[in-house]
Amino acid sequence: MNIPETGHGRTRKIPEHDERELRDKIVELLAAGTGLVWVVRLIGPQRVEVHRPNEPMKLYSASGVLEAPGVLRNPAPVRALFDQDAAHEVVLRNLLQRRGYASLNAVREEGMSEAVLALLQGRGLAVEATVEARVRACHDRETLRRWLLRAAQAGRAESLFDAD
């Protein structure tokens, strides 16, 4: 089998016996109960073959998205299998979600909320439960930033919201 090498315009021959062994291994794995086999093709165009029992093989290009319900929590872009930065983004998203965050922005928002409350409390101001709840419920970074600046000068915690 001749496969074009990425970016070189040349072809590289993959030994037919290797491809045959690979096909046999896929059949063996699927027959043994494996529900999903991904073959990541590193030679030629970036692509992934997805094999499932009793289904035709599906081919995903570098712009595709792989899903594996019950195995992966989130869809994985094919490019993340070939590109380190894309892989880091996927890992970060998964780690954040394990900790209950939808995104990195959610972490930033929580940090700003904590900063507003800590500044008020650190200045000796009483923070009522309603103020705390409103600050923690806010997910707008500009609003949180405005409240943080106000918290530095507020005479009482409730005055954070006066101009809103």
Secondary structure, 3 states (H helix, E strand, C coil): CEEECCCCCCEEECCHHHHHHHHHHHHHHHHCCCCCEEEEECCCCCEEEEECCCCCCEEEECCCEECCCCCCCCCEEHHHHCCHHHHHHHHHHHHHHHCCCCCHHHHHHHHHHHHHHHHHHHCCCCCCHHHHHHHHHCCCHHHHHHHHHHHCCCCCHHHHHCCC
